[in-house]
Structures are given as structure tokens and as C-alpha cells.
Amino acid sequence: MIKKAILVIFPILVLLGLLYYKLESNQKSEEMRNIKKIPLKIIPNKMQDPQCHMYLSGNSFAVEVITKDYKTHFFDDPGCSILWMKSQNINPKDVTIWAYTIDTNKWIDAKKAYYSISDFQTPMHYGFGVYERNRKNFISFDEMRLRMLRGENMTNPKIRKKILQGDNR
């Protein structure tokens, strides 16, 4: 009798568990849909960078990429967003990219931002800082992207030495 009850109840419980999982995963993916294409609030230690798999600790050096399907992808380092877009065959012109600035502490269009390369302790040590206002020796988004794709960042010992000696060209 108990065996019959288990044989009836167990499949029902499994089915309910699968249904709950499906509803929960749909809700999470809907939460990440960003129809307005605005920067979303980062919840520290809950959002994971799809490139390096680290959890974001806050806004510092953060980048958000919103794809054509309105999904927001969160990055802990500007360099990670560039490498991820390359791996996904995503052209930056086809997505919305937000970056959090060092100088004004706000989200701006990453493609209009200015970038420094220095000994910043960015999460993945690429060294690119994001700024709203331009300064001497800052570079554009396109130049920063090119340098990342060429490996010309602070993780490269030759580039690091060159930057630290004061010649960042």
C-alpha cells in the first residue's frame, strides 16, 4: 500500500518540481529583459559576468550590454565586455552598451565614453577606466576595443611596462 502511494505521489512531486523550476527560470529571464534599454541596478554578488564568471561587487568598472533580444549582460570589467562580444560575434554597433564612469559616477553610453589605460586595479586587471569627460591621453571606445582585441592592455607585461614608464601610445 505504501509502495503504491509512493509510486503515485513521487511522479507528481517530480512534475511539480519541474513546473516550479520552469516558472522560476522564465521569471528570471523576464527580469533580465530590458525593453527600455536602460542601465539596470547591479545587485552585488548576485550578477555574474558571462566572460570571466566573476560576480559583480558593485558599479565600479561595470559595463552592461543589452542585446537585440533586450537581455542585459553584466560585466565587471570593460575588457570582459569586449572579449565577450567578440566571442558571441556581436558588433558593438548592434547593441546598447552602458558603462559606469570613474569621474562622474554615473552610467553613460560606453561608445561615447573616454578610456584611460593605467595601473587601475580593474577586476580582471585590463586597466581601462571609463570617463565621461575627455583628458589628455584618453582614448575612444573604438580604440579601447581595438587594444583589447590585440591584447594591448595591462595584462600584457610589455604593454604594462610601457604604460608604467609613461608612454601609453
C-alpha positions in Angstrom: 0.0 0.0 0.0 2.8 2.4 0.9 4.7 1.4 -2.2 1.6 2.2 -4.4 1.2 5.6 -2.7 4.9 6.4 -3.3 4.6 5.3 -6.9 1.7 7.8 -7.4 3.0 10.7 -5.3 6.6 10.6 -6.4 5.9 11.4 -10.1 3.5 14.1 -9.1 6.2 15.7 -6.9 8.8 15.5 -9.7 6.3 17.1 -12.1 5.5 19.9 -9.7 9.3 20.5 -9.1 9.9 20.7 -12.8 7.0 23.1 -13.3 8.2 25.3 -10.4 11.7 25.3 -12.0 10.4 26.2 -15.4 8.3 29.1 -13.9 11.2 30.3 -11.8 13.6 30.3 -14.8 11.1 32.1 -17.0 10.6 34.8 -14.3 14.4 35.3 -14.1 14.8 35.6 -17.8 11.9 38.1 -17.9 13.5 40.1 -15.2 16.6 40.4 -17.3 14.6 41.6 -20.4 15.3 45.3 -20.7 12.8 46.7 -23.2 13.7 50.3 -22.3 17.5 49.5 -22.8 18.4 51.4 -19.7 21.2 50.5 -17.2 19.8 48.2 -14.6 20.7 48.2 -10.9 23.5 45.9 -10.1 22.9 43.7 -7.1 26.4 42.9 -5.6 27.4 39.3 -5.5 24.3 38.2 -7.5 25.1 39.1 -11.1 27.8 37.1 -12.8 30.0 38.3 -15.7 29.5 35.8 -18.6 33.1 36.3 -19.8 35.2 35.8 -16.6 32.4 34.3 -14.5 33.1 36.6 -11.5 30.3 38.1 -9.5 30.0 41.9 -9.7 30.7 43.6 -6.5 29.1 46.9 -7.5 29.2 49.6 -10.1 32.9 50.3 -10.2 34.2 49.4 -13.7 30.9 47.8 -14.5 29.5 47.5 -18.1 26.1 46.4 -19.2 25.5 45.2 -22.7 21.9 45.0 -23.9 21.4 42.7 -26.9 18.8 42.8 -29.6 16.6 40.4 -27.6 16.6 43.0 -24.8 18.7 40.8 -22.5 21.1 42.7 -20.2 24.5 41.1 -19.7 26.6 42.4 -16.8 30.4 42.7 -16.8 32.8 43.5 -14.0 35.5 45.0 -16.3 35.2 46.9 -19.6 37.7 44.4 -21.1 35.4 41.5 -20.4 32.5 43.1 -22.3 34.8 43.5 -25.4 36.0 39.9 -25.3 32.5 38.5 -24.7 31.1 40.5 -27.6 33.8 39.1 -29.8 33.2 35.5 -28.7 29.4 36.0 -29.4 30.1 37.6 -32.8 28.3 40.7 -31.6 29.1 44.0 -33.4 29.1 46.8 -30.8 27.1 48.9 -33.2 24.2 46.4 -32.9 23.8 46.6 -29.1 23.4 49.2 -26.3 26.4 49.4 -24.0 26.4 51.3 -20.7 29.5 51.9 -18.7 29.8 53.3 -15.2 32.2 56.3 -15.0 35.0 57.0 -12.6 34.8 60.8 -12.9 31.0 61.4 -12.6 29.9 58.1 -11.0 27.0 57.6 -13.4 26.0 55.3 -16.3 26.8 56.7 -19.8 26.8 55.3 -23.3 30.0 53.3 -23.4 30.5 54.1 -27.1 30.7 57.8 -26.2 32.9 57.4 -23.2 36.6 58.1 -22.9 39.0 55.5 -21.6 42.3 55.7 -19.8 44.7 52.8 -19.6 46.7 52.7 -16.4 47.5 50.7 -13.4 43.9 50.6 -12.3 43.0 47.5 -10.3 40.1 46.6 -12.5 38.6 43.3 -11.6 40.4 41.4 -14.5 43.4 43.8 -14.5 42.9 45.0 -18.1 43.4 48.5 -16.7 40.8 50.5 -18.7 39.0 53.2 -16.7 35.8 54.8 -18.1 35.3 58.5 -18.0 32.6 60.9 -19.2 35.0 63.8 -19.7 38.0 63.6 -22.0 41.5 64.3 -20.8 45.0 64.1 -22.3 45.9 60.6 -23.5 42.4 59.2 -23.1 41.2 57.0 -26.0 37.8 56.4 -27.6 35.7 53.3 -27.2 36.8 52.1 -30.6 40.5 52.5 -29.7 39.9 50.7 -26.3 38.1 47.9 -28.1 41.0 47.5 -30.7 43.6 47.4 -27.9 41.6 44.8 -26.0 41.3 42.6 -29.1 45.0 43.0 -29.8 45.9 42.1 -26.2 47.3 45.6 -25.6 46.2 46.0 -22.0 47.6 45.9 -18.6 47.6 42.0 -18.5 50.3 42.1 -21.2 53.7 42.6 -19.5 55.2 44.6 -22.4 52.2 47.0 -22.5 52.2 47.2 -18.7 55.9 48.2 -18.6 55.4 50.7 -21.4 52.4 52.3 -19.6 54.1 52.4 -16.3 57.1 54.1 -17.9 54.7 56.9 -19.0 54.3 56.1 -22.7 50.8 54.9 -23.3 50.8 55.0 -27.1 
